[in-house]
């Protein structure tokens, strides 16, 4: 018997990349999925079809996680469709690409825009889903942070700071929402996904990809599937006694940068 069959996962940023990979991994374990994305729902159709092919039910909801009322609407849609929420994966994110030493590259609004999605959005989604989880006595939240938030690297100062804040919030809410709800985080490093590749020329991206393959102890570039395995672990398998924890899923890249 599949102990996870019938559970429900809400996944923000679920139409592509790590969100889509996490949805598919959870569907393989019998978990029904609610894919939340700012894009038109049709953008999630392929992911929905792949999840349904695993024998689960799947729903797409268009929402902006920076808007509190839309977060509440997502939680309500999940409960209307399935009557429960067991898992929340906060994967939706945004950034502004800017050199760290160019202090004129970002203004206050850039910071606010990045924080609204990367930090306020997860908070609002947790707040919206927590009552359903508490009502059934158990729930799991996984926040997708980044090695940028641990090491002070990444696409911009605003992005790294927002992801660092998300790690702090993970610890705080792990205490505040216990014992019913576990809250953990995953920190991906470089991942070969469209979210990153679309910001660079093909030549530049290929160079970054090759560098990623040779600069990590594991000697592979990260993929959404690799990181999704860590997400599933914290949601379901073998982690029921783990909360407030951060998993670095970067092929060991942080070992060199942190020394």
QUIQUIWO-V514230 format. One record per pair of residues at least 12 apart in sequence whose C-alpha atoms are under 7 Angstrom apart, sorted by sequence separation. I is the first residue (numbers start at 1). J is the second residue. D is the distance in whole Angstrom. If there is no record, write none. Layout:
BEGIN
i->I j->J d->D
i->I j->J d->D
END
This chain:
BEGIN
i->11 j->23 d->7
i->148 j->160 d->5
i->149 j->161 d->6
i->209 j->221 d->7
i->61 j->74 d->7
i->170 j->183 d->6
i->149 j->163 d->4
i->150 j->164 d->6
i->170 j->184 d->6
i->148 j->163 d->7
i->149 j->164 d->4
i->170 j->185 d->7
i->44 j->60 d->7
i->146 j->163 d->6
i->145 j->163 d->5
i->167 j->185 d->7
i->41 j->60 d->6
i->95 j->114 d->6
i->15 j->35 d->6
i->41 j->61 d->6
i->94 j->114 d->6
i->14 j->35 d->5
i->41 j->62 d->6
i->145 j->166 d->6
i->9 j->31 d->7
i->14 j->36 d->5
i->15 j->37 d->6
i->40 j->62 d->6
i->145 j->167 d->7
i->227 j->249 d->6
i->8 j->31 d->6
i->9 j->32 d->6
i->10 j->33 d->6
i->11 j->34 d->6
i->12 j->35 d->6
i->13 j->36 d->6
i->14 j->37 d->6
i->39 j->62 d->6
i->94 j->117 d->7
i->5 j->29 d->7
i->6 j->30 d->6
i->7 j->31 d->5
i->8 j->32 d->5
i->9 j->33 d->5
i->10 j->34 d->5
i->11 j->35 d->5
i->12 j->36 d->4
i->13 j->37 d->5
i->27 j->51 d->6
i->32 j->56 d->5
i->33 j->57 d->7
i->34 j->58 d->6
i->35 j->59 d->6
i->36 j->60 d->6
i->37 j->61 d->7
i->38 j->62 d->5
i->93 j->117 d->6
i->94 j->118 d->7
i->4 j->29 d->6
i->5 j->30 d->4
i->6 j->31 d->6
i->7 j->32 d->6
i->8 j->33 d->6
i->9 j->34 d->6
i->10 j->35 d->6
i->11 j->36 d->6
i->12 j->37 d->6
i->31 j->56 d->7
i->32 j->57 d->5
i->33 j->58 d->5
i->34 j->59 d->5
i->35 j->60 d->5
i->36 j->61 d->5
i->37 j->62 d->5
i->38 j->63 d->5
i->93 j->118 d->5
i->4 j->30 d->6
i->5 j->31 d->5
i->6 j->32 d->6
i->28 j->54 d->6
i->30 j->56 d->6
i->32 j->58 d->6
i->33 j->59 d->6
i->34 j->60 d->6
i->35 j->61 d->6
i->36 j->62 d->6
i->37 j->63 d->6
i->38 j->64 d->5
i->4 j->31 d->6
i->20 j->47 d->6
i->24 j->51 d->5
i->27 j->54 d->6
i->36 j->63 d->6
i->15 j->43 d->6
i->222 j->250 d->6
i->15 j->44 d->5
i->27 j->56 d->6
i->192 j->221 d->7
i->222 j->251 d->7
i->191 j->221 d->7
i->192 j->222 d->6
i->193 j->223 d->7
i->190 j->221 d->7
i->191 j->222 d->4
i->192 j->223 d->5
i->193 j->224 d->7
i->15 j->47 d->6
i->90 j->122 d->6
i->190 j->222 d->6
i->191 j->223 d->5
i->189 j->222 d->7
i->191 j->224 d->6
i->218 j->251 d->5
i->217 j->251 d->6
i->218 j->252 d->7
i->216 j->251 d->6
i->217 j->252 d->6
i->216 j->252 d->6
i->217 j->253 d->7
i->216 j->253 d->5
i->215 j->253 d->7
i->188 j->227 d->6
i->145 j->185 d->6
i->147 j->187 d->5
i->139 j->180 d->6
i->140 j->181 d->6
i->141 j->182 d->6
i->142 j->183 d->6
i->143 j->184 d->6
i->144 j->185 d->6
i->145 j->186 d->6
i->146 j->187 d->4
i->147 j->188 d->6
i->138 j->180 d->5
i->139 j->181 d->5
i->140 j->182 d->5
i->141 j->183 d->5
i->142 j->184 d->5
i->143 j->185 d->5
i->144 j->186 d->5
i->145 j->187 d->5
i->146 j->188 d->5
i->147 j->189 d->5
i->119 j->162 d->6
i->137 j->180 d->5
i->138 j->181 d->6
i->139 j->182 d->6
i->140 j->183 d->6
i->141 j->184 d->6
i->142 j->185 d->5
i->143 j->186 d->6
i->144 j->187 d->6
i->146 j->189 d->6
i->34 j->78 d->7
i->85 j->129 d->7
i->114 j->158 d->7
i->118 j->162 d->6
i->114 j->159 d->7
i->118 j->163 d->7
i->186 j->231 d->7
i->119 j->165 d->7
i->134 j->180 d->6
i->85 j->132 d->6
i->86 j->133 d->6
i->111 j->158 d->5
i->115 j->162 d->6
i->119 j->166 d->6
i->134 j->181 d->7
i->84 j->132 d->6
i->85 j->133 d->6
i->133 j->181 d->7
i->66 j->116 d->5
i->184 j->234 d->7
i->66 j->117 d->5
i->65 j->117 d->6
i->87 j->139 d->6
i->88 j->140 d->6
i->89 j->141 d->6
i->90 j->142 d->6
i->91 j->143 d->7
i->71 j->124 d->6
i->75 j->128 d->6
i->86 j->139 d->5
i->87 j->140 d->5
i->88 j->141 d->5
i->89 j->142 d->5
i->90 j->143 d->5
i->91 j->144 d->5
i->66 j->120 d->6
i->71 j->125 d->5
i->75 j->129 d->6
i->86 j->140 d->6
i->87 j->141 d->6
i->88 j->142 d->6
i->89 j->143 d->6
i->90 j->144 d->6
i->66 j->121 d->5
i->65 j->121 d->5
i->68 j->124 d->6
i->72 j->128 d->5
i->100 j->156 d->6
i->71 j->128 d->6
i->98 j->155 d->6
i->99 j->156 d->6
i->100 j->157 d->6
i->97 j->155 d->5
i->98 j->156 d->5
i->96 j->155 d->7
i->97 j->156 d->5
i->184 j->243 d->6
i->187 j->246 d->7
i->96 j->156 d->6
i->183 j->243 d->5
i->184 j->244 d->5
i->185 j->245 d->6
i->186 j->246 d->6
i->187 j->247 d->6
i->188 j->248 d->6
i->189 j->249 d->6
i->190 j->250 d->7
i->182 j->243 d->5
i->183 j->244 d->6
i->184 j->245 d->5
i->185 j->246 d->5
i->186 j->247 d->5
i->187 j->248 d->5
i->188 j->249 d->5
i->189 j->250 d->4
i->184 j->246 d->6
i->185 j->247 d->6
i->186 j->248 d->6
i->187 j->249 d->6
i->188 j->250 d->5
i->186 j->249 d->7
i->95 j->159 d->6
i->174 j->243 d->6
i->174 j->244 d->5
i->19 j->91 d->6
i->171 j->244 d->5
i->170 j->244 d->6
i->8 j->84 d->7
i->9 j->85 d->6
i->8 j->85 d->5
i->9 j->86 d->6
i->10 j->87 d->6
i->11 j->88 d->6
i->12 j->89 d->6
i->8 j->86 d->5
i->9 j->87 d->4
i->10 j->88 d->5
i->11 j->89 d->5
i->12 j->90 d->5
i->13 j->91 d->5
i->7 j->86 d->6
i->8 j->87 d->6
i->9 j->88 d->6
i->10 j->89 d->6
i->11 j->90 d->6
i->12 j->91 d->5
i->13 j->92 d->4
i->11 j->91 d->7
i->12 j->92 d->5
i->142 j->231 d->7
i->142 j->234 d->7
i->142 j->235 d->7
i->140 j->235 d->6
i->147 j->248 d->7
i->151 j->258 d->7
i->87 j->235 d->7
i->17 j->193 d->6
i->17 j->194 d->7
i->17 j->195 d->7
i->21 j->224 d->6
i->25 j->228 d->7
i->21 j->225 d->6
i->18 j->224 d->5
i->22 j->228 d->5
i->26 j->232 d->7
i->17 j->224 d->6
i->21 j->228 d->6
i->25 j->232 d->7
i->22 j->231 d->7
i->18 j->228 d->6
END
